[in-house]
Amino acid sequence: MLGGKRVSKSCLEMEAIGEVDELNSWLGILIEEIEDDFKKETKKLREVQKDLFLIGANLASLQMPKTKSKLADLQACRLVNLEKWIDAMEKDLSKLKSFIFYTGSEEAVKAFYARAICRRAERVMIALSEKYEVNQLIKQYLNRLSDLLFVLARWLNKQEGVNDVRWEKI
């Protein structure tokens, strides 16, 4: 951990850091997939990766208040940026009236998978916040990031001419 404290690899803090790291890694795969065709989205996803590194550092310092005070905190404007990006993409999409399957173009499927990883990271973060004081903005950021990744997947499908595949009750 930051500050040199040793912890078990199976502790909740390491699990949370690992989930954020896996999400960041998967975003790297998504970026590689879309960077030639979607420059603006690639640039925004790289900013998200920076945010995730900052979140990871903050998680690694939870047990060390002196170390934590030296770290930069996630800024509220980063959450606002996610909201604006979601709103911009949703303007191009039809309203959802049912659940959809997580399928479509290769790019969209990777965004849907990143969303699933983000949701898992968020659940671990909530559990961690029962043990430590986790910055509320970090929890909100992961929640909104998962929503963004869902909308991004739908948006990528639309760009590729792929329709949502709606789930129908049997």
N, C-alpha and C positions, 0 to 999 in steps of 0.2 A: 504494500500500500504506500501511498505518498507519505513521506515522513519516516519511512523505514520500518513501520510496524509490520510484523509477520502475521499472516492469517492462514487458515486452512483453505485449500483450493475449493473445498466444498461449502464454504460459508456463503451466506446470502449476499454479502457485499460482492464477492467474486462472481457469483451467479449473475447479479445485476450488471456488473462490468462486462462479463462475457456476452450477455444478451445484447448490450449496446454495441459491443465490438462486432458480433455476428451481423447485426443490422447494418453497421457501417460497411462491413465487407461485402454484404449483398448489394448495397447501394453502388459499390464500386463495379460489381458485375452489371448492374442495370445501366450505369453510366456508360460502360464500354459498349453495351448493346445499342444505346440510342444516340451516342455522341455525334455520329456523322449526320444524322437527319434532324436532330432536335437540339441545336446548340444552346438555345436559351434555357431549356429545361435542364440540360447537362450542367450549365453554370450554376443554376439554382440548387441542383442536387449536390454539387461540390460544396456549396455553402452549408447545406444540411450536414454533410460529412464533418465539416469543421465544428458545427454545433455539437455533434455526437462525440467528438473528441473532447470537447469542453465538458460535456455531461459526464463522460467516463472519468475525467480527471476529478471532477467534483465528487463523484461516487467513491473514488479511491482515497479521498481525504475525509470521509465522514467521521472516522474515528480520531482524527487529528485536527482539532479546531484551530490550532496555530498554523498548520499547513494550509487549511481551508481558507483562512483569512487572506492568504497571499495569492489565491487563485482568482481569476476572473469569473464572474457569475454570468450565467446565461441572461441575456438582456430581453426585456419584454418585447422589444421591436422585432426580435427573431420570430416570436409567436405571431405577431401582426403580419409579418411577411408570409408565413405559412397560410394565414387566413386569406390574404389578398390573392395568393396563388390559387388556392382552392376556388375562390369566387370567380376568378378569371376563367379557369377551366370549366367550371360548372355552367357558365354562360353558353358554352358550345354543346352541352349535353342535355338529353331529355331527362325529365324528372323520373326518378325510380318509383314504380308503383308496386314492385314485388322484389323478392330476392333475386340475385343473379348468380350464375355459376362463375367461378374464377377461371375463365378460359379466354381464348382469343389469340391475338398475335403473340409472338415470342416475347416482345417487349412488355406487353400488358401482363402476361403471366408472371414475368419476373417482378413487376411492380406489385401484383397481387401477393406474391410470395414475400416480398419485402414487408408488406403490410402485416402479414401473419407474424413475421418475426418481431415487428414493432409492437404488435399487440401483446406478444409474450413478454417482451422487455417491459412493457407498461405494467403487466400483472406482477412481475417480479419487483418492479419499482414500488408498487403499492404495498407489497409485503415488506419490503425494506423500510418503507416509511412508518411501519408499525414498530420498528426497532430503533430507527434513527430519525432525526429531523431532516427530511429530504426537501430541498427547495421546491415549493409548490409549482413554480414555473417549469421545472424539469418534468414533473408529472403531466402538466397541461401540454407541454411541448410534445411529449411522446403520444399523447392522446390525439392531438391535432395532426401530428405527422402521420399517424396511421390512417386518419381520414384523408389526408392529402394523397397518400399512396394509393388508396382505393380510387379516388377521383382521377389521379394520374393514370391508373391502369385503364379505366373507362375511356379517358381522353385519348390515350395511345391507341386503343382499339378503334376509336372513331377516326383518328388520323389515318389508320391503315384500312379503313372501310369495313371494319368488323363490328357487327351489331352485338349488343348485350344478349346473352343467352339467359332468358328468364326461367326461374324455377317455377314450376306449376305444381300445385297440390294434386296429389294422386287420389 
